[in-house]
């Protein structure tokens, strides 16, 4: 039985096909999010990769920032539950999940079976999100993918005191004007994100192991800064960016297996 999980974020779209809830048949990521052709491209790519079609899919679950705009899925499920299930699928020992998305940041507590038990969320401000990092990369005139490796060259990270994205941008511009090395500014940017997200995460009863999910988890600078702030090692799976889509596909399979939905194969 094949199930499909789709995660439509603010800046990227992910699609995953699972076989029998256990085997990853295919996954695809497109760097375009809700309101764009990203979801359709991810869907087309994932079917091409595994040689399947929509007719082969038993059930489809969509999640993410743009899930309400998806009319071809069977069900919409919160990204909180999907990231919990997805990280559990990838890293079964994890009980604390930190997901930094394009528009928000979340910290989750999950059970041994990947069920969500508690969470903290910042969705009121761009600080501590992927959007913040995008803005800072643009100010530094580097690609977002370069930001992490660049920060690892820092010997004296600067302090970014402003938590507001607009004021932090002005602060970074001022530091550039003062000839502060760009790698030290990059490290300070990551530290600023980590302080904000770690402060939110530590309000939960943190239980090992700890993992990061979402596209920002691919930024080594943010991961290292989070480890310093959290005081622990943080696990990151290579498929961390697709964790939400994987969780959606797992939940789709669980619903079919338990008979919670009609058989429409």
Secondary structure, DSSP 4 states (H G I P E B T S, - for coil): -EEEEEEE-SS-EEEEEEETTTEEEEEEEES--TTSSHHHHHHHHHHHHHT--GGGEEEEEEESTTGGG--SSSEE--HHHHHHHHHHHH-TT--EEEEE-SS-EEEEEE-TTS-EEEEEEE-S-STTSHHHHHHHHHHHTS-HHHHHHHHTT-SSPPP----SHHHHHHHHHHHHHTT--HHHHHHHHHHHHHHHHHHHHTTS---S-EEEESGGGG-HHHHHHHHHHHTS-EE--TTGGGHHHHHHHHHHHHHHHTT-S----
